[in-house]
Every structure is written in structure tokens, then in C-alpha cells.
Amino acid sequence: MSRTKDQSLQVVFLKAEEALSEIEDKRLIIKLLAIKGYATHEAKDIAFIFQTQTRTIYKWVQQFRQGGIDGL
């Protein structure tokens, strides 16, 4: 059974959603977060969280390794 969230968190969730909507390249954020997550978790787990394939995580890591943000 999951823990219920404090209702006051709804404001935080809405502000986070608003902040994300202001960022132009959301795909870049997702890729960078996935790469960061891969540092401490298995690629298959990161792929599950970001709803993509494991090979996609490996591809993003390689693209970032070779070309930095421009590579993504």
C-alpha cells in the first residue's frame, strides 16, 4: 500500500509542472536525467522509469560521451 501524499504537496507538484512547461527542449532534460540515473541504477530500470528501451539509454550515454549536449 502506498503512502498518501500531504495535500499541501499539490502546490509543489503544480509549480514543478509549470516550471517544466517553461523549458523549451524537454527531451534534452529527459535524456540528461536518464544519463544521470544510469550512474547509480541499471539501464533497464532507467528505461522503465523513462518509458523507453534499454538500448536507448545506452545510445544517449554514448551520444553524450561523444558530443556533450550537442550530441544529444
Helices and strands as residue ranges (DSSP letters): H 9-21, H 26-38, H 43-49, H 54-71
